[in-house]
Amino acid sequence: MAAKKNGENNLLTSWKEIAAYLDVDERTCQRWEKKYGLPVRRMEDAPRSRVSADKEDLDRWREAITKNGNFVREIRQAGPALKKETGVQNPIKRYILLAMGILAIAVLLFIFVPRFVYSRQPSDFRIKGSKLIILDEKRKNLWDFETGFDNLISEQEYRFQFQIRTRLQGDKLVFPYLVIKDINLCGKKEVLFAPKTKGEFYETGLFCFDHKGKHLWPFKPGHELKFGEHLYSNDYRVFGIEPFDINNDGLLEVFLLSAHQPHSPSGLHVLDCQGKVLWEFINWGRIHDIAYQDLDADGNAEVLIAGINDEYGKGFLAVFDALRIGGSSPQSEKYNCKDCAPGSEEYYILFPRTDVDKILKPDKVAIDEIHILKSKRIELQAQISRIFFELDFNLRVQDAKPSDLFKNMHRELRAAGKINSELNDQYYEDLKKGVLYWNGKELTSTPSKNR
């Protein structure tokens, strides 16, 4: 305690008073006088003389002497009051307590972090009746979602279309209906789920859940739209989903392909990670594939979609600036979307049919897949015939190539007398010349951008 002033007596006149002030016994005070120079005064110059001390002198001495390591060790047993006033504690005990605390925290983190951060993250799923059940990495139930559909497709079908696009039997490429991924950089995995029914009617769209099963947002594709003289309902189904960071901000956009049931309109829908619709494009015919590639080397990826244009019965490729996707495909007045703006695509290209696929599939043939080659070419695979068209990054046709399957089909049909063409250089040159570009007014064989 500090000495009091303002008229109070600061003088201590005996070992008893000095010991009481320092909260130790008298022998300790006498030892401190000899060993550490405790500031006491004697009435006569003799060891046993009466002593006195000033409280302020004792306070100053105590403040200075506590810096002495030997003194610190000695006062551990000298009395509780002095330790409390000087703030001196046992450093070994302090370190032991600190180490024990750190060890306890480490044990708690070891036990609970894996349990509640890692293993409690969505990782897998089950389909049971009309329910989606989300599992952690140990396949323990986290939460479930009741779809309300008694005719929900099976778990095995969802397995085929889980997380990434997959090639099914029959060489068909399909997109996911269920994706578990951190799309918004929150450090937790979201679940994107499209309830699919066996009849594909009355489907409810896409749902996004957080890692605990909280419903973040829904999206129902499709609008009631008029094409030519006919009005088509908003009965669209999800054809597939794919998260992709299109604008390089680290957050994933959700690309969703939709298809009217049962008619021709189809859509490309781009949502941000919060479910807001950024862009939509409507095509008269199914969209089968999507790709992302920086074609003009400006640092931003273009979006490429391919499929079928039902009016012309031909496969198509459309190329968009990633930040400008909208409108509808170029059609004649009979199939033009009256409720849509003109398409914003930079290119819309139609590909010719072969005599082989006209026999095998008379009505129409799609472009099934887009392949981006290391040679800076875009390879497009046609349905049925498996002819490959190659374009450069300026969207000029460079080649038309047959697959072994196409050559075998051609040989069989020729032997059966159903076609009479020959597979020679001219055959493939004619295919290349049959590629048509939409220039904003008409389809032309001259390579053109949509103006």
Helices and strands as residue ranges (DSSP letters): E 11-12, H 15-22, H 26-36, E 41-42, E 51-54, H 55-65, H 69-75, H 80-86, H 91-113, I 114-118, E 124-128, E 131-135, E 141-146, H 155-160, E 166-168, E 172-174, E 178-181, E 190-193, E 206-209, E 215-219, E 225-227, E 230-232, E 236-244, E 253-260, E 265-271, E 277-284, E 287-293, E 302-309, E 314-321, E 347-351, H 355-360, E 367-373, E 377-382, E 388-392, E 397-401, H 404-415, H 425-433, E 436-438, E 443-444
